[in-house]
């Protein structure tokens, strides 16, 4: 579904991604793990079109999308849940979810809103309140629900467990596993390598802007180099 080939990206003159290549197959959960500053979020932003690329290519559903603007990539079927949630704080929960469907022109938006509220009952109870008043876990659910309102084929999750209590982390990752059961494809960027690799079909390890390891999620989870570098074992 997604093929990244020899991708480089820069902030000004500083190159932060150095020839990244990876692929995500339809129906997979693929996890990208690495330390702070490794380039994980930059890669996610490059896929969604927020971060420009300097070289290489991005193919989605056999189409080159390098030159598409972010909203055009959403229309093609790519949704991003950004790092730090980034909900529209003054707007209500309901309005945030409606904004997730901004590229759609069909008549199923109302039905999809009902489905999101069924998936996230905590949001249904708070649909009229300002998003900025939600807890961190509730804001993460809202950011995920907002992304799902675009009816994506591929959902990009950037550090979904950041700043959450352990019980909420477990809940969020249960929801992520459920996305696969719903037929979605997931590319997950996550510092919590232990939990992320446990639910992944495959994983990639990124260090200083380069892919240094890849393989099935459980194999990486049991690899001593990964355990030492990212799990503290």
N, C-alpha and C positions, 0 to 999 in steps of 0.2 A: 504493500500500500504506500509506504513512504521509503524513498531511497535518497540518502545524503551521500554525495560523492565528492571527496577531496575539497571540502568546504573550508574556506578561511574567512575570518571576519576581524575587523579592527575597530578600536576606539581611537580615533585620530590616527596617529602614526604607529600606535602600539597594536601589534597583531596578537589577538587573544585566542583565536581558534586556528590551528595549524594543520590543515588538510584532514579534516574529520570525515570519516566514511562510516555509515551505519545503515541498517535497514530495519523496518518494522513491517511485519506481515499482518495481513488482515486477521482480526480476532485475537491478537496477542496483547499481553501486557509486557512491555519492554521497559526495563529500569536502567537509568543512567545514574551511577553513583560516583562520588568524588568529593574531595575536600572543598572548603570555601575557596573561591577564586580559581577553581579548576576550569571554569568555562561552561558549566552546566546550564545556567540560566541564559547565558549568551546564546547557546545553541537553540534553546527553546524559543527565544525571541527571534532568532534568525528564521526558524521554521514558520513562525506565525507572521513574519514580515515586519516586525517592529524594529529589528536590528538589521541593518544592511549587510550584505555579504560582499567580500572583495573578490572571491574566486570560487570555483566549484559550482555544483548544481544541486537543486532540490527538486525531486520528482514526487508527485502525489497522484495516485491512480493513473499512472503512465502519462501524466502531463507535467511538463516543466513549469514550475510556479515561481521561479526566481524573480520575475519582474512583476508579479501580481502584488497589488497593494493589500494591506492587512484585511480590509473588509471583503476583498475579492477571495482571499483564501478562506475566510469564514464561509462564504457562499459556496466554495468548492467542497466544504465538509471538515474544516479544521477549526477547533475551538481551543482556546487557551484558558486555563485557570492560573492567573499570575501569582508569583511569589508575593506573600503579604496580603492575599485576598483582593485588595483594591476594589472593595465595593463602593458604590456611590452613597456615601454616608448620609447626606441629607434626604435622600429619596427613600421611600418605603420599600419594604421587602418585595412587595408585589411589583412596584415600578422597576426595581432592579431586575427582576425576572423577565418582565416585559421587554426591557432593553436587550436582553440576551437574544431575542427573536427579531432584532432590527433588520436583518437581511431577508426575512421571510415575507411572503405575500400570500400564503395559503390560509385556509380557514380552520386549521387544526391547532392554532396557538392556544385557544382557551382549554382545549382538551389536554394539551401538553402541560399547561399550568396546573391543572388538576392532578396530573400524574406526578409532577414535581412535589406538590404538597403531600401527596400520598407517600412519596419516597422519603420526604423530610418533614415529618409531622411537626417538629419544632418551628419550622418556617410557617406552616399553616396557622399555628396559634399566634404568630406575630406578623401576619402579612401586612398589617396597616401601620406598623411602627417603623421609625427611621432605622435604616440598616446600620448606621453608626452606633446605635445603642445595643446591638447584639453582642454576645460573648464571642471570643475568638473562634470557638468551635462552630457556633451558629453562622458566623460570617464565612467560614470555610465551606459550610454546606450551601450557603447562599451563592458563593462564587462558583461552586460546582453546578448548582441548579441553573444559574445564569448561563453557564457554558452549554449545558445540555439543552437549553431552550433553542439553540441554533440548529438542533438536530444534527450534530456532527457525526462523521464517520470515524474521525480520529480526535481524541481529546488529549491535550497536552497539560500535564499537571506539574506545576513548579513548586516544590517544597510544601506539599499540603499539610505536613505535620508540624510545621514550624510554629513554635510557641504554644503548642497545645499540651494539655495534661495527658499522661499515659492512657487514661481510660478513653479520652477523646481520640487519641491517635489510633487506638484499636478500632474504634467506631468508624473513623474515616477510611481506614484500610479495608474494613469489611465492605464499605460502600464501593470502594474502588474495585474490589474483586467482583462485586455485583454488576459493575458496568460491563465487564467482560461477558458475564452471563446474559446481559441484555443485547449482546452482539456488537458492542463498541470495541474499538481498538484504542489502546492506551499507551502513551509514552510518558513515563513517570520519572521526574527528576527528584531525588530525595537524598538528604544527608543521613537519614536513619536507614543505613544499608541493611541492617539485620531484618527489619520488617519488610522493606521494599523488595529485597531479593527473594524473600520467602514466598511472595505472591507472584513473582515474575516468571514468565515463560523463558525469557532470555534477559541478559544484562550486559551492559558495557561499563567499563571503568575508565574514567577520564582523569588525566593528570596534566596540569599546566597546558590545557588546550589540545591535548592529543589522546586518542583512544589507546590505552595500553593493554587492556584485556577484554575479552568477551567470551560469552558462553551461556549455557543454560543457567537460570537463576540459582537453582539449588547447588549446582557445581561451583559457582562463584562464591556462594554463601559458605561452602565448606573448604574453599581454597585458603591455605594458610597465609598466603600473601595478602589476600583481601581481609581475612580475619584480623591479621596483625595491623594493617594500615587503617581499616575503617571500622572494625568492631572492637578494637582494644583487647583482642584475645591473643 
